[in-house]
Amino acid sequence: MINKPSVEQLEKKIPVRFVIVNALAKRSREIAAGARVRIETNEKNPITVAAMEIDSGAVRVVDEPVAEELQEEEIITESESVDE
């Protein structure tokens, strides 16, 4: 159970609870596996840290097709700089 921030507070940023749960699960697994925490906190629970990151805006939740487009843009930018 998440106490801080509450699910209701996260719903202000992400209106669909299913998406909130999936984002929290994915990010908390990353944190538990050793990913860098993107906010300053003394909290140890990966789920709470993930919720705090999402609430603070340190982690954005994007649709998979949007994420793929962002990756393509980065690849284009990198290849353009190599050619120059």
KAHU-V331036 format. One line per field, one symbol per residue. psi: psi as a letter, one per 20 degrees, with the letter a starting at -180 (. if undefined). burial: 1 if it has 16 or more other ideal C-beta (glycine too) atoms within 10 Angstrom, else 0. Layout:
psi=???
burial=???
This chain:
psi=pphpqrhhhhhhhoiohghggggggghhggghijqppjrpqiphohggggghgghijhpqoqqghggggggggggggghhhhh.
burial=010010000100010000010011001100100000010000000111111111100010100000000000000000000000
